[in-house]
Amino acid sequence: MGQAVHVDRYELVFLAASGIATGASWLLCYYAIATGQVSVVVQIDKLSIVVSVLFARLAFNEKLSRRSAIGLAFIVLGTAALAIWK
């Protein structure tokens, strides 16, 4: 508990926003399951990794390794295949 006092204010805001976004995502997933629109939500959820990779590049200047880029491409292609062949 004592270490939490020394966390930067901006980091706490980021953690809180991340928690709120994660909670909202789960609530929307449960709503989609309840209304029978899971196939739409799953596609959007799987493509959120692209947003994460872009954010890491823009905000933290992280490089994408060749292996990670291939994995990301497979995720995107697989999600596109799911969208096309319903």
C-alpha positions in Angstrom: 0.0 0.0 0.0 2.9 2.4 0.8 4.2 2.1 -2.8 0.9 3.1 -4.3 1.4 6.6 -2.9 4.6 7.0 -5.0 2.9 6.2 -8.3 2.8 9.1 -10.8 -0.7 10.8 -11.1 -0.7 10.3 -14.9 -0.1 6.6 -14.5 -3.0 6.3 -12.1 -5.3 8.1 -14.6 -4.1 5.8 -17.3 -4.7 2.7 -15.1 -8.2 4.0 -14.2 -9.1 4.7 -17.8 -7.8 1.2 -18.8 -10.0 -0.4 -16.1 -13.1 1.6 -17.2 -12.5 0.6 -20.8 -12.0 -3.0 -19.9 -15.2 -3.0 -17.8 -17.2 -1.4 -20.6 -15.8 -3.9 -23.1 -17.0 -6.8 -20.9 -20.4 -5.2 -20.4 -20.8 -4.8 -24.1 -19.8 -8.4 -24.7 -22.4 -9.6 -22.2 -25.0 -7.4 -23.9 -24.1 -8.8 -27.3 -24.4 -12.3 -25.9 -27.8 -11.5 -24.5 -29.1 -9.9 -27.8 -27.5 -12.5 -30.0 -25.0 -10.3 -31.8 -21.9 -12.0 -30.8 -20.5 -12.5 -34.3 -20.3 -8.7 -34.7 -18.7 -8.0 -31.4 -16.1 -10.8 -31.7 -14.8 -9.3 -35.0 -14.4 -5.8 -33.4 -12.8 -7.3 -30.3 -10.2 -9.3 -32.2 -9.2 -6.2 -34.2 -8.6 -4.2 -31.1 -5.1 -5.7 -31.1 -4.4 -3.5 -34.1 -5.3 -0.4 -32.1 -3.0 -1.6 -29.3 -0.1 -2.1 -31.6 -0.6 1.3 -33.2 -0.9 2.9 -29.8 2.3 1.2 -28.7 4.1 2.5 -31.8 2.8 6.1 -31.5 2.9 6.5 -27.8 5.9 4.5 -26.8 7.8 4.2 -30.2 7.8 0.4 -29.8 9.0 -1.5 -32.8 7.1 -4.5 -34.1 9.3 -7.6 -34.6 9.0 -9.6 -37.8 7.5 -12.5 -35.9 4.9 -10.2 -34.2 4.1 -8.6 -37.5 3.4 -12.0 -39.0 1.2 -13.0 -36.0 -0.7 -9.7 -36.3 -1.2 -10.3 -40.0 -2.7 -13.7 -39.3 -5.0 -12.2 -36.7 -6.2 -9.6 -39.1 -6.6 -12.1 -42.0 -8.4 -14.5 -39.8 -10.8 -11.8 -38.5 -11.4 -10.7 -42.1 -12.1 -14.3 -43.1 -14.7 -14.6 -40.3 -16.3 -11.4 -41.5 -16.5 -12.5 -45.2 -17.6 -16.1 -44.7 -20.3 -15.8 -42.1 
